[in-house]
């Protein structure tokens, strides 16, 4: 059983960790590489970062390819590049996407795969939409080296860098390195996240959506398609009355077109 730390000590540790995360996110777009062997708490630490950013209103929108059961702030689930692209372009404000099992999406062994190439290209482009990223993997050896450059990464966090023995002893250690600020800090025993997520989820991430979504040139039609296929007004970044106006406009145009066709048919007869 892990040794329980006094509440005051946990809060102090979280405060110190918060300071570094808030310092890091002074940059408009941030990319963090979260490393560590299995069961060391990489995903937990990633959601802890999301909690800090949500609590301080630094980031407005959150998404991940991990299945989330419960959270104090909205977290969308995105499991493919098409939906991530759409999400980034249709959400105003700063965004954070947590990509678990990043080693499977950015494989070092298949650097020329379609997903590798498109994901690396898209991540650079999508960061212009104020997107920040947390990439989770067991070790950097699993990640395509193109994703590890300082032109992409801002910080690296290694959970339990000193081996499994420290996990057994209950020492929750994280080694944090800010690649631009040249800061290396070792954090001990910081508390778990309050986000409840599926720890056994395979966290898939593919290039295309399972059912391809048509891409309309007309933004109103794109919104109506997404809404009519299950997305809520909130998920689309709109108020329900905005959806209502779009629906009325669409119905009006369709009815007027059908009426015109019917009138022309009667005239011909």
C-alpha positions, 0 to 999 in steps of 0.5 A, a space after each residue: 500500500 502506498 504511504 499516505 502523505 499529510 494533506 498539508 504536504 500534498 497541497 504544498 507539493 501541488 502548489 509547487 507543481 502548479 507554479 511550474 505548469 503555470 510558468 510553462 503555459 505562459 507560452 500560447 502553445 505548449 507540447 509536453 512529452 510524458 514518459 514512464 514505464 507502465 502503471 507509473 501514473 503517466 496518464 494520471 499526471 497528464 490529467 492533473 496538469 489539465 486540472 490545474 489549467 482548468 482551475 486557473 482558466 488558462 485553457 478553455 477546451 480539453 480533449 483526449 483519446 482516453 475514455 473519461 468517466 467523470 471530470 469537474 470540467 468538460 473533456 471531449 473524446 477524440 480518437 482520430 486526426 480528422 476529428 482533432 482537426 475539426 475540433 481545433 478549428 471550431 473551438 475558440 480559445 486555448 485548447 489541450 489535447 492529451 494523446 495517450 499511447 503516442 508511441 503507437 501513433 508516432 512510431 519510430 519504426 515507421 517514420 514514413 507511415 501515413 499517420 506519422 507524416 500527417 500527424 507531425 505536419 498537422 500538429 505544427 499547423 494545429 498549434 496555430 489554433 492555440 492547441 497545446 499537447 501532452 504526448 504520453 509514451 513509455 519511453 522516447 525510443 518509441 516516438 519518431 525522432 521528428 517529434 522530439 526536437 525543441 521545435 516541437 517539444 517544450 518540456 519533458 516529464 519522466 514519471 518514476 525515473 529511478 525504476 520500479 523499486 521506488 513505485 513499490 516503496 510508494 515514492 511518486 517521483 516525477 522529473 520535470 525538464 523545461 527545454 527552453 527555460 533550462 529548468 530541471 526539477 524533481 517532484 515527490 509524492 504529488 497527489 493524484 488527479 480527480 479525473 476518473 478515466 479508464 486505466 485499461 483503455 487502449 486509447 486508439 488514435 487513427 488517421 480517419 474517423 471510423 465513418 468519414 465525415 463529409 467536408 462542406 465548403 459552407 460552414 453552416 452546412 458542416 455545423 448542421 451535419 455534425 449536429 444532426 449526427 449527434 454532436 451537441 451545440 456545446 460540443 460545436 462551440 455554439 449556443 442552442 439558439 444559434 443552432 436553432 437559427 441555422 435549422 430554421 434557415 436550412 428548412 426555409 431554403 429547402 421548402 422554398 426550393 421544393 415549392 419552386 420545383 412544384 410550381 414549375 411542374 404545375 406550370 409545365 402541366 
